[in-house]
């Protein structure tokens, strides 16, 4: 079962091509909730440990006073400032914003540590953090409003609202419903590399989805998938004619008084109280650039402060009501907090016998916490972690926003506060999770030291490295451009560059990101270069890029060589092949080839008197020239052989 003491679920965080330094694939979102999930540089359950270090004296000094937006007067929260500063110190986190609510009031809202670690700018209750996948509840709730207004039916097919949507197979095209999107039961695995390394517009993401392979049948099992929330955002846009962002502003931010909430923290004015993102490495706090999540925004782009997120929590605790106004329909609130899909497992564990059952509602995760019904959702995005949690039967909730990548700080703070509010026996969550993380790190390091017996030593690539360069494309994942830099093979996407290390034969693996995190490690991803019958590198089979499906094929993109129209004229004419007359001619500045009984073929010049047939992979024509540079023959090069036609 998932360990709900440290909910890692709900991430929108960056998927890394790399594992951590132990050589294991980093994980966060579970394919089976008994395992933590795929795709993150730092793993909440086995984050790099956490050697003791004294932070600068100015940070320690913050322990002596709370940076509250309001004074903490609730006796149940006595010592909160000391507790949180100790947690930040021991986990090497820059800062956090925390808000605690009960019934119809905010018990506490404050900030700790630093919003800007380098400038030593304190975090406050009003500091804006990226909340990552904690945004998902907003997106599904938006559709809940439309359902109440009669514009949408959760059990209607998605294609009813997005007619242009085409998915990988007919089962999904015919049967996928809006409700399936809200609770991760589409059968699609994460496919996060498809959006993270090559981001694009929402319309383009919708088009790309037809090339994303499912790993399970529809409603067969729970699999976290950000694309389902992208589609919900697109549905909102189709229904209203306004952007998802404008809908969220109008229906939630404005009535909830979330005046500073935004979607693009990287565009915030200099005067804004915004947090910078960080990650921990070797006991130090390191800056991490914002990830500009725009196209995939409905899955996780909201940025907000703890004090304003408190109003969102109050709305849910009070059945959709905030300060006397109905923000959410009561019927939708009940649906969203009810189990829509089992996340798998859920039996009590020896480690945490009082935390059990794991289901997903609509943008919320559900569990039993020491006999109390818990509704929560985590969120992670480059340099930030969040957790939004409430107990509807107890009318209490907490939001913890942390500017640390893949952090466990939010889970520790959340649990310790909730234990106090629920009157539960105190448990040292800080010590428990730190100890567990250290044990996992030690085990990971030990596993990383084991020799890779599958690697064949003493092998070499079959060709010169220059031959592996070029652009390779997958219609769902975008392009991957390989180039040489200082005798090293570099792979480039629109978001990052990384080195490729020769593994064995024609198989390479990514070993370090050049731009981004300074992580150096082994990776379970393998790039297998495949040649065509001519011996040219024709494609990359990427194994492990999405572990839940088979290898993804990136086809080599032919690069056109510029040729003037007068240069192309020398190839034009009639050529005889086994009694059949083939024709080569120009249309404008494009050379065409026609073989009787077949369609005409458009060509693209690729150099050395060779032209690729644009409609057919692996087919080309190469002309032979005499001393006067006139064409005398054309060779039809295709997978089943080469056939020569002489000029008539």
N, C-alpha and C positions, 0 to 999 in steps of 0.2 A: 504494500500500500504506500501511497505517498506520505512523506513525513510532513504533516501540516504544521509542525513547530517551526518549519523553515520553508514556507511555501515559495518554491522557485517558479511555480507555474504562472503563466500570464506574461511572459516576456515578449517584447517586440525587439529585443536587443540585437545588435549586429551579429550575424553569423560569421565566424572566422574560418578562413581556409586552414588555419593552423590549430594544432592542439596546444596544450600548455607544455611547459618544459619537460614534463615527465614522458612525453611521447604519446599520451592518451588523447583521444578525441574529446574536446571539451563538450560538456553537455549542459542543457538546462531544461528544455521542454521535453516531457516524456512522450514517447510513442506509446508505451505502456506506463500508466502512472506509477508503477512500481520502480520505474527508473527515471532519473532526472534527464532533462531534455537535451535535445540535439542543438548545436549551433550557438555557442557563445565563447568569447575569448576567456572569460572568467566564469567559473561554475559556482553557483551559490552553495552547493553541497560539498564541493572539494576545492574551494578557492585557495589560492596560494597562501601559504601560512607565513604567518602573522607573527613574525619574530617581534619580541618586545622592543619597543623603542620609545624614547621620550620625545614627544612632539615639542615644538618650540614653546618656550615659557609662556608666551602670550596665549596659546591654546589652553594650557593647563590653568592659566589664570581665569579662564571663562568658567571653570568649575565653581568659582566663588560667587558668581552672579548669573541669573537666568536672563536670557534675552527674550523676555516675554512680550507678546502683544497685549497680554492681560495678566494680571496678577494671579498666581496659583493659590487658591484658597481652599480647595477640596482636600481634606485630611487624608483621603485615600491615595493622593498623589504626592504625599510628602516625600522629599528626597529625590524627586524626579530629575532635577538638574544634575545632581551628583551622579545618579545612575546613568543618564544619557551621555554625559561627558566621559565617563569611564568607558562606556561602550565605544564611543567614537575613537578614543585613545587606543584601546586594545585592538580594534579592527583597522586602525590607520585610515579612518574615513575623514574627509574634509569637514563635512557638516551635514545638518539635517533640519527639516521643518516638521513639527509635530502638532497635531490637533486632536483633542479628545472631546467627544460629545456624549450627552446623555439626555434622553427624552427630547425636550425642545430647546436645549441650551448648550452652549459651548463651555465645557468645564475648563479647558485650557487650550491655548494656542501659543506656540513659541518657536524660537530657533536656537540652534546650538552649533558651535564650531563656526566654520567659515563658508560663506557663499563663494568667495574668491580667496583661495588659499594663498596664492602668491602675494596678493595685496593685503592679506590679513583683514579682509572685509567680513564682518560677522554675518551669519545667517540669522534671519528674523522670521517671525510668523508670516510676514508678507513677502518673503523671498520666493521667487518663481523658480520652480524645478520642472524638468520634463517628467511626466508621469508614465510614459510608455504605454503598456497594454492596460493600465488602469483606465485608459480612454475607452476601452471596448464597451463598458457598461453604458457610456453616453451614446454610443452609436446604436446599440440595440434598443435603448430607451427611446431614441428618436423614432424608430420604426414602431415602437409601442404606441406613441402618440398618433401616428398615421393610422394604425389599426383601430384605435379608439374612434378616430374621425371617419372611419369607413373607407379610407383610401387604400388600405392594404390588408391582406389576409396572410398571416404567418404560415399557413399551410398551403398556400398557393405556390405554383412553380416559380422559380426565380426568373425563368425566361419570359414569364408574363410581364414582368417589369423591366427586364433587360433583354429585349427580343434578339439583339445582335450577339448575345453571349453564346459561344460554342465551347463545349467542354470536351474532355478527352474521349469519352465514349457515349453511346446512346443512352445507357442507363442514367447517367448524370443529366444529360440534356433533357430527358423526358420526365425525370422524377425528383430532381433536387428542389427542395422547398426553401423558402425564406427561413423557416424555423431551423432547418439543418445548418444554415450558415451561422445562426446565433449560438450554436452549442457544439461546433466542431465535429460533426458526424457526416461529413461529405465523402469520406474515404480518401481524401487527399492528405498526404503528409505535409510537412512544413514547406518544403521547396523554398526556403528562405533565401538561398543564394540567388534565386531567380530575380528577387527584387532588391536585395541588399547591395550586391556588387555592380549591378547595372540598372539603377533606378530610371523610371520613365513616368509618363503621365498616367492618370487613372484609365483613360480610354485604351492606352497601349497595354496596360496590365491586364485589362479585361480581354483584349485580343490574345495576349500571350497564354492565357489560361487554357486554351485548347490544346496546348502542347505539354501541359503538366500532368504527368501520369499518376493515377491513384495507386495506393498501395493496399487498399481494402475496398470492399463493397460499400455501397451507400448504406449508412446507419449500422454498419457491421461493428465498428469500434470507434472509440473516441481518439481523435488525432488533432492536436492543436494545429491550426492553420490560419495565418493572418489574412489570406486572400478572401476568406469568408466574410471578414469584416470590411475589407475593401469593397466587396460587392454590396454589402448593406449600405455603405456610404453612397455608392453609385445609385442604388435604388432611391435613396432619399433625394438625390439630385434629379433623378428622372421624374419623381412625383411632384417636385416643387419648382423645378426650373432654377433653383438656387444651389450654390455650392454646399457641400457638406458642412464646411466651416461656417457659412452664414446661417445655416439651419441650427447648428449647435449654439452659436451666439444668440440667436433670437429666441430659441425655445428653452435654453438652459442658462447660459451665462447671464443674460440680462435679468430674468426673473429671480435668479439666485444671488444677484449682487456680485457676480464674479467679474468685477470691472477690470482687473489686470490680467485675467486668463488670456492665453494666446495660443497660436499653433506654430509659431516660428520664432523661438527664443533667440535664434542667431540674428534676427533682424530687430531685436529690441533696442530702443534708444539707449544711449549711454547713461541716462539718468535712471533707467529702470533698475529695480532691485531684482536682478536675475543671478542665478547660481551658475558657476562654471562646472564642467564635468571633470571627473578625476577617476583614476584607477590606482590600485595598489600594486607595487612590485618590490620585492625584496625589502619590505618594511618601510617603503617610502611612498609618498603621495605624488602622483604624476598627472599632469594635465592631459585631458583627452578632448579632442575637438567634438563639437556638436555633430550629430548625424542629421542631415537635413531631410527628414522624412516628410515628404510632401505627397507624392503620388499614392503612397500607402498610408496616408494620414488617418483615415477612419479606423485603422487598426492600432494607432498609437501616437498621435502627434500632439495631444493636448499638453500644454504647459500651464501650471497653476501653482498657487501658494497653498500652504497648509491651512491658513485661516479661511480662504475661499473654498477649499475642498471640504471644509467642515460643513458648509451649507448643503453641499451635495449629500453628505452623510445624513444630516438631519432630515432631508427629504425622504430618504429611504427608510430611516427608522420610524418616521411618522406616516408611513403608508402612501407616500407621494405628495404629502402636504408640507409646504414651507411657509411659515408665518401666515397661516390661514389661507394661502392660495394653493390650488391644486396644480402641481407641476407635472406629476405623472399619474395616469389612471390607476386606481387601486387594483383593478383586475390585472393590469400588466405587471404591477409590482409583485403580486402573488405569483404570477407565471414565472417572472424572471428569477425569483428566489426559490422556485421549485425545481426539482431534478428533471432535466430534459434528456440527459444522456449520462450513463454511468461512465466514469473515467477508468474503471477497472479496479479490481482488488477492493480495498477499503476495510479489510479486517484489522482489528487492533494488532499492534506489533508489540513484541516484548520491550522494545525501546520506549514506545509511547502507547501504553495500553488504553489510555483515555482519549486518544485522538483517532477517530475512525470514520469510515464511510467517505467516499469521494465521488461526487457527482458534479455535473456542470449544469447551471441554469441557462440564463440568457445573458451572456456577458459577465457572469459571476460563477465562482467556484464555491461549492457547498461541502461542509463537513461537520462532524460532531466534535466539539472541543470540551472535554471534561463534562459531557452531558449538556452542553449549551450549543444551540444551533448557530453555526457560523457561516457568514456570507462574506466572501473576500475576493480580491483579485490583485495580483502583483503586476508589476510593470518594470521593464528594463529597456534602456536605450543607451547608446554610447555615453558612458560617464555618469549615468543616473539609475537609481533603483527606487521603486515605490511600492507601497502596499496600502490598499484601501479596504477596511474591514469593519463589519458591524454584526451585532447579534440582535436580530429583530425581536426575539422573545424577551430580551433583557433591556432593549432600548438603549444600548450603548454602542459606541463605535470609535475607531481611531484611524487616522491617516498618518503615515510616516513617509516622508520624501527625503531621499538621501542623494547627495551628489558624489556617489561612488559606484563604479561599474560593477555589476554582478554582486551586489552587496548582500550580506546577511544581517546588516545592522537593522534594517526595517523589520525583519522577523523577530529579532531579539527584543527590540523596543516594543513592538506590537504585543508580543506574548506577555512581557513583564507588566505592561500597563493593564492588559485585559485581566490578568490574574488578580491584580489589585481591585479593579472595578467589579469583578464577578465574585469577589470574596473567596477566591481559591487559595489553597496553600501555596506559599511562595516557593518558586522553583528557580534555581540558578540557570536560567536559559543562556546567559552569557557564558558561563563556564561550560555548560553542556555542549553548546554549539562550537565553541572554540576548541574544546577537547576533541570533538568529533572531527572537526576540520583538520586538526593536526594529525590525527590517526589516518585520515584519508590521504593527506599529503604524503605521509610516510609510506603508506602502502603504494601510492602512485609512483613515488620516486623509486621504490624497490622494483615495481613492475617495469618502470622505464629503463632500468639498468639491464634488463634481460636482453640477451642478444637476439636480433631479428633473424631467426633461422630461415625465414622464407626468402631472404635477400641473397641473390647469387653474387658472390664476390668475383672480382677480376673481369667483369664484362664491360663492354663499351657500347655506346650508341652505334647503330648500324650506318649512320651517315654523319657528315660534318654538321655541327650545330646550326650553321647558317640555313641548312635545309629544313630545320624545324620551325623557322620563323614564319610569320604570316598571321593572318586573321582567321580565326575559327569561330563559327557561329552555331548556336542552338536557338531555334525559334522561340523557345520559352525563356531561356536564360540570357539571351543577348550574346555579345561578342567577347572573345578572349584573344588579345593580340600578343603574339610572342615576338621578342626581339633579342638581339645580342647586345650586351653591355659588358665591356671588359672581359670578354671570353666567358661570360655567364649568360645563361638563358633566363630572360625576364618575362613574366606574364603580366599583362596590364588589363584592367577593367576600368570602367569609368570612375570607380571609387578608390581603387588601390592597386599598387604594384607589389609583386612578390617574386622572389627567386625560385627557380626550379632546380632542384638537385637531381642528378642522375641517380636513379635507384638501381636498376639493372636493365640490360638490353635496351629496348626502346620505351622504357617506363621511367617516368620522372615523378617527383613529389614536391609540393611547396614546402619551403623550409623557413622563410622569414618574410614578414611584411616590410617593405621598404618605406612606404609612407603610411603612417598610422601608428599602431602600437609597436613598441620596440620589443616584440616577442620573437624569440628564436627557439624553434622546437621542431620536432618531427610531426608528421601529419599522416593520418590514415588515408588521406586522399591520394589517389594515384592517377596520373595522366598517361594513358597508353597511346602512343602514336602508331597509327595504322597506315600502311602504304597501299596504293592502288596497284594494279597489275603492271603499271609502267615503272613502279618502284618509287614514285613520288609520295611524300607525306600527304595523305588525303583527309585524315580526320583525327580527332582526339577522342578517345573513350575515357570519360571522367568517371572513375569509380569512387564512390563515397561522397560525392558532392551533395547528393541526397541519399542518405544511407538506406532509406526505406524502399527504393526502387532500383532497378538495374542500372548499369552504366549509362550515362548520358552522352550522346554523340554530338560532338561539335564538328561540323563539316568545314573544311578549308574553303575560304572565300577566294575565288580567283580575282586577281588584280589586273585590271585592264591596262594595257600599254597604249599610250596615246599615238594615234596614227592619222595623218592627214588623208583627205579623200583621194588626192592624186596618188598617194602611196598605195592605197588599197586597190586601185584600178588594175595593177599588174597581176592580181590574182584572179581577175574576172575572166570567164570563158567557159568552154564546154570541155569536160573530161570524161573519158570512156573507161568504164569498169565492167569487165566481163560482158561486153555487148550492150551495156546500159549507159546512156548518156546522162551524166550529172552536170548540173549547172551551178556556177558561182557568179553572183551578181551583187550590185550595190543598190541599196535603198537609202537615199540620202548619204550619210557617212557610215552606214552599217553594212557589213558584209553578210550575205545570206548564202546558204547552200541548199540546193534542192536535188533530191533523189527521187525518180519517178515512183509513185505509189506511196510516198511518205509526205508528211507536211514539210513546208520549208523551215529551215532551221536558222535562227538568228545566231550570230557568232560574236565573240568578244576576243580581241587580240591580246595574247598573253606573252608575246615575245618569241624570237627565234622562228619567225614565219609560221607560228602556231596560233590557232584560234579555237577557243573553247565553244562548244555548243551550249548556249545558255540554258536550254530547257532540259539538258541531260547531264547528269553527273558522270564523270569518267569518259566522256566522249569529246573528241576534238579532231581537228583537221590540221595537218602540217604540210605546207607547200615546199616543193623542191624547186630551186632556181638555177638557171644556167649562168654562164659567166657574164652575160648582159643583164643579169638580175630580172630575167623574165621567168615566169612560172612555167615549168615543164610537166609537173605532176603534182597530185595531191594525195596524201596518205590519210585514210580514214582510220583514226586510232580509237579503238573501243575495247571494252572488257574482253570480248571473245577473239581479239586479234587485231592486226593492222592490215588494211586493204588498200592497194595502190591503184589509182586511176591516172592514166596519162592524158595529157592535153591533146585535143583534136586539132 
